[in-house]
Amino acid sequence: MRENPILLMLIFYSLLLFLGESTSSSTQSKNANQVYIVYMGAADSTNGTLRKDHVHVLNTVLRKNDKALIHNYKHGFSGFAARLSKNEANSIAQQPGVVSVFPDPILKLHTTRSWDFLKSETEIIINKRLSGSSPSSSDIVIGMLDSGIWPEAESFSDKGMDPIPAKWNGTCMKSSDFNSSNCNRKIIGARYYPNPDDDDAGANTPRDTFGHGTHTASTAAGNVVTGASYYGLATGTSKGGSPESRLAIYKVCSVGCSGSGILAAFDDAISDGVDVLSLSLGRSPGFQPDLTTDVIAIGSFHAAERGILVVCSAGNSGPGQNTVVNDAPWILTVAATTIDRDFQSNVLLGNTQVIKGEAINFSPLSKSSDYPLITGESAKTTTADLDEARKCHPSSLDTNKVKGKIVVCDGINDDYLTFDKITTVQEVGGIGLIHITDSEGAVANNYKDFPATVVRPVNASALLQYVNSTSNPVATILPTITVMDYKPAPMVAIFSSRGPSALSKNIIKPDIAAPGVTILAAWIGNDEKFVPKGEKHSLYNLESGTSMSCPHVSGLAGSIKARNPTWSASAIKSAIMTSATQINNMKAPITTDTGPIATPYDYGAGEITSTEPFQPGLVYETSTTDYLNYLCYIGFNTTTIKVISRTVPNSFSCPKDSTSGHISNINYPSIAISNFNGKEIVNVSRTVTNVGEDDETVYSAIVDAPSGVKVQLVPEKLQFTKSSKQISYQVIFSSSLTSLKNDLFGSITWSNGKHNVRSPFVLSM
């Protein structure tokens, strides 16, 4: 059996991981030593003192360490990366002040219309409130940890922008293909971090050679560019979520993304002065480390301590449960949804019927149904298994039967992707492929100039009935068209990783969802891998993944920060979550793209809205003390926490009852309770801060509870005054159920008639 096809949907990103791992393995076979990360917690000394501390630790195991040292972490936190033997690494791990030592991991990238789709019916009202508050440029800096930037893209022009903000401490690193003039008032910083075990010259430059970093940067903060399209598809205006924000580029991915480089980028970004960090990358589920060896969790913790909001992709390993990554509570974790735009490549049959297909292709076939049609089952070789031929598995089709024909392949309950079957059909002379499958969801994959399309089983009966009704079935596969106002939308994408979190079931992850399917954004300007006949290479591309949903939220966060500069990172996070929607464009509950109604494990608090977060009414501020208590609750002791955190007071100590159940009490915008058996009453507390325009206001509670569960709020009303901006309340859960057969979902909404502040909750077994 092959791997789960959802894990392989974005072949480009899987290839990055494969190459990164193979490169690392081959290098390690040549050298007994490998790169290790030594994490030493908070940076509470001067840079010079820290450097001496790092050298001292290295000197305990090495006589000469000048070539061993790879990275020195000294701004946001303390530590270093060095080339060591296993014994040397083990020895350093025993040194005082060392939190953890672990091998340098290789992570992977998680790979317009979307912003128009996110507009709500209330936007006209809210825009009136915000009128005049949106400058042509702002001092907000969004840092992108990704594969670099293509600075010549129109999305990154600095025309009309103000001078670089005085607070900026970053730099624009030079290389053979990137100089200081490539930075401007839009791209105000550019750094690169080559993988120490990778000899790829493309890593030694901030310039993007893959396209992923350019795409995510333009989605987060790209300028408004009219007339954008991908070879005529998705034509319209390309724009980022925060066009007025600045960009700081940290190239951490070339062939894979090295953990030591990611930590170095976090360290620099904290010192440079970014406001928001966007990471469309992470580990695969099942390889998730604990918090002391998770480079994204480490870096984002220290960023959060300094007021930086870190936004990360949830991963592309759905739809199975427990697949979400980047799930530390100080990270805003983003799932992916569809928008109301579809890309259809339909099948025209000889009897004039049109069968709906979904794909991006630039089919050279005639628009008339002139081409012979055959099923894989009818095209089997004499030695092939009938089921394998029906599914068009490798070596199962007869060249003499297939040559010059369009092949219908069954993909129901099959692990082979459409891409695999294209290869099989092409090898035996087929001129087109119709793949019947649900396994790729609502993603319109790009098959370039090969006539391939995906037909869902619900639409396939008429196709198969026609094939079986005549001795000479014919058809054609039509080139892709863009379909607007598609319903229902949004839907949670099939590839989007799901909760519950493997780190803790007492925090709901993912936190939020945003558009991540076939998103149009800027691309590198020299990509010649595919150019349709008679066209020039496209300066835009359509990409899918939680990689694309993450920068939607990063951009939104940047704009919120620009309009509310005094808000903390957790206040912005809360505003985004509590203003989310759970309703699609058919005024029905949002579903997954395979049909069922979505739950918080699929999309967290729901789909982002583009205007309501600017004035959410109330916010839940999660403090550093909340995060420190969280570390206590998952098993860290007070001594280790004092090494990790720069802000921990000397008087801090872990609560005496530091069990995992208390995680439910950290001041998070959502609520999750594990081990809920209905036999006992569970009480959790929350504190909200009034950030609305009315100092004197009263909020009343609206509870949506599952059957058999009682939810009591104390108090039932929150009365704010000029002198009382913060109010705490308790949520008391009880149940008449003797046991839970499934996890239960509900919500608590505080409303004053103007603002609705919603928190989802989950009760799990």
Secondary structure, 3 states (H helix, E strand, C coil): CCCCHHHHCCHHHHHHHHHHHHHHHHHHHHCCCEEEEEECCCCCCCHHHHHHHHHHHHHCCCCCCCCCEEEEECCCCCEEEEEECHHHHHHHHCCCCCCEEEECCEEEECCCHHHHHHCCCCHHHHHHHHCCCCCCCCCCEEEEEECCECCCCHHHCCCCCCCCCCCCCCCECCECCECHHHCCCCEEEEEECCCCCCCCHHHCCCECCCCHHHHHHHHHHCCCEEEEEECCEEEEEECCCCCCCEEEEEECECCCEEHHHHHHHHHHHHHHCCCEEEECEECCCCCCCCCCCCHHHHHHHHHHHCCCEEEEECCCCCCCCCCCCCCCCCEEEEEEECCCEEEECCEEECCCCEECCECEECCCCCCCCCEEEEECCCCECCCCCHHHHHCCCCCCECHHHHCCCEEEEECCCCCCCHHHHHHHHHHCCCCEEEEECCCCCCCCCEEECCCEEEECHHHHHHHHHHHHHCCCCEEEECCCEEEECCCCCCEECCCCCCCCCCCCCCCCCCCEEEECCCEEEECCCCCCCCCCCCCCCCCEEEECCHHHHHHHHHHHHHHHHHHCCCCCHHHHHHHHHHCCECECCCCCECEECCCCECCHHHHCCCECCCCHHHCCCEECCCCHHHHHHHHHHCCCCHHHHHHHCCCCCCCCCCCCCCCHHHHHHCCCCCEEECCCCCCCCEEEEEEEEECCCCCCEEEEEEEECCCCEEEEEECCEEEEECCECEEEEEEEEEECCCCCCCCEEEEEEEECCCCEEEEEEEECC
